[in-house]
């Protein structure tokens, strides 16, 4: 329906510029033997309970506010069932939002290529 899946982290993380990570896209660390596409599928299921498939690598870069390398991967929902969260201690809320709501909710910089992909001005 044109909506984007985002999560609210229970533990807020501080960036190098004193920004605070609250709402964000589902994400996590690439584990040994995984590709970034494998990671986005696994992490999204663990953090949101939704099964997705990766569709397109939108951007890849070092995050400007946190010491991590980030892959921004567009995905599609493959199953409308929401399964049990595997990381309920890490995630406070899971929400589907219209893309234009994201800049109001995110407290860190939104990747410009991702914003363009989502049609956010």
C-alpha positions as CSV (number, residue, x, y, z in Angstrom):
1,X,0.0,0.0,0.0
2,X,3.0,2.3,-0.4
3,X,3.8,2.3,3.3
4,X,7.2,1.9,4.9
5,X,8.0,-0.4,7.9
6,X,9.9,1.3,10.7
7,X,10.7,0.5,14.3
8,X,11.1,2.4,17.6
9,X,14.2,1.2,19.5
10,X,13.8,0.7,23.3
11,X,17.5,1.7,23.8
12,X,18.3,5.0,22.3
13,X,21.7,5.3,20.7
14,X,23.7,8.6,20.6
15,X,25.5,9.6,17.4
16,X,28.8,11.4,17.0
17,X,27.0,14.8,16.7
18,X,24.8,14.1,19.8
19,X,21.9,13.0,17.7
20,X,19.7,10.2,19.2
21,X,18.6,7.2,17.2
22,X,14.9,6.5,18.0
23,X,12.7,5.6,15.0
24,X,14.7,3.8,12.3
25,X,14.4,1.2,9.6
26,X,14.9,-2.4,10.7
27,X,18.6,-3.1,10.8
28,X,21.4,-5.1,12.2
29,X,24.9,-6.5,11.8
30,X,25.8,-8.7,8.9
31,X,26.8,-12.1,10.4
32,X,29.5,-14.4,9.2
33,X,28.4,-16.1,5.9
34,X,25.6,-13.6,5.3
35,X,25.1,-11.2,2.5
36,X,23.5,-7.8,3.2
37,X,20.3,-9.1,1.5
38,X,20.3,-12.1,3.9
39,X,20.8,-9.8,6.8
40,X,17.9,-7.5,6.0
41,X,15.5,-10.5,5.6
42,X,16.7,-12.0,9.0
43,X,16.8,-8.7,10.9
44,X,13.4,-7.6,9.7
45,X,11.8,-10.9,10.7
46,X,13.5,-10.7,14.2
47,X,12.7,-7.1,14.8
48,X,9.2,-6.8,13.3
49,X,7.8,-10.2,12.8
50,X,7.4,-9.6,9.1
51,X,8.7,-11.8,6.3
52,X,10.1,-9.7,3.4
53,X,12.3,-10.1,0.4
54,X,15.0,-7.7,-0.7
55,X,14.4,-6.0,-4.0
56,X,17.0,-3.3,-4.6
57,X,20.2,-1.9,-3.1
58,X,19.3,1.8,-2.9
59,X,22.5,3.0,-1.3
60,X,25.6,1.9,0.6
61,X,27.8,4.1,2.8
62,X,29.4,4.8,6.1
63,X,26.7,6.4,8.4
64,X,27.5,10.1,9.0
65,X,26.4,10.0,12.7
66,X,27.2,6.4,13.8
67,X,30.3,4.3,13.3
68,X,28.7,1.7,11.0
69,X,28.6,0.9,7.3
70,X,25.0,0.8,6.1
71,X,23.2,-0.9,3.3
72,X,19.9,0.7,2.4
73,X,17.9,-2.1,0.8
74,X,14.4,-1.7,-0.6
75,X,12.2,-4.7,0.3
76,X,8.7,-6.1,-0.3
77,X,6.4,-7.8,2.1
78,X,6.0,-11.5,1.1
79,X,3.6,-12.6,3.8
80,X,0.9,-10.4,5.5
81,X,1.1,-12.5,8.7
82,X,3.0,-10.8,11.5
83,X,4.9,-13.4,13.4
84,X,6.1,-13.1,17.0
85,X,9.0,-10.7,17.5
86,X,12.2,-12.4,18.2
87,X,13.8,-9.3,19.9
88,X,11.0,-7.8,22.0
89,X,13.5,-6.4,24.5
90,X,15.0,-4.3,21.7
91,X,11.9,-3.0,19.9
92,X,9.3,-0.8,21.5
93,X,7.0,-0.4,18.5
94,X,6.7,-1.6,14.9
95,X,4.8,0.7,12.6
96,X,3.8,1.0,8.9
97,X,3.9,4.7,7.9
98,X,3.5,6.8,4.8
99,X,6.9,7.9,3.4
100,X,6.2,11.6,4.1
101,X,5.9,10.8,7.8
102,X,9.5,9.6,8.1
103,X,11.2,12.9,8.3
104,X,9.0,13.9,11.2
105,X,9.7,10.7,13.1
106,X,13.4,10.1,12.5
107,X,15.8,12.1,14.7
108,X,18.8,11.2,12.6
109,X,19.7,12.2,9.1
110,X,17.7,10.4,6.4
111,X,19.9,9.1,3.6
112,X,19.3,11.3,0.5
113,X,19.2,8.4,-2.0
114,X,16.7,6.6,0.2
115,X,14.6,9.7,0.6
116,X,14.6,10.1,-3.2
117,X,13.7,6.4,-3.7
118,X,10.7,6.8,-1.2
119,X,9.6,10.0,-2.9
120,X,10.4,12.2,0.1
121,X,11.2,15.8,-0.7
